[in-house]
Amino acid sequence: MVQIADMKAELKKLSARATQAKMDLHDLAEDLPVNWQTITAVAARAHQAYADLITKREALRAAEEKAGE
């Protein structure tokens, strides 16, 4: 159960990071063409944040299913 609690805590952090990345991308889009050079970097951070979030959600789901057996 400790592992699941740790995973949930990590999931909260990843969710906050993904939300921030989404907001950064949104803010960048609103300010275009200012800082257009950062589009790739900001988009890559958002992509990675959501990829990490999805991976952790899947791992948590698997751990919860295994604990329920």
Secondary structure, 3 states (H helix, E strand, C coil): CHHHHHHHHHHHHHHHHHHHHHHHHHHHHHHCCCCHHHHHHHHHHHHHHHHHHHHHHHHHHHHHHHHCC
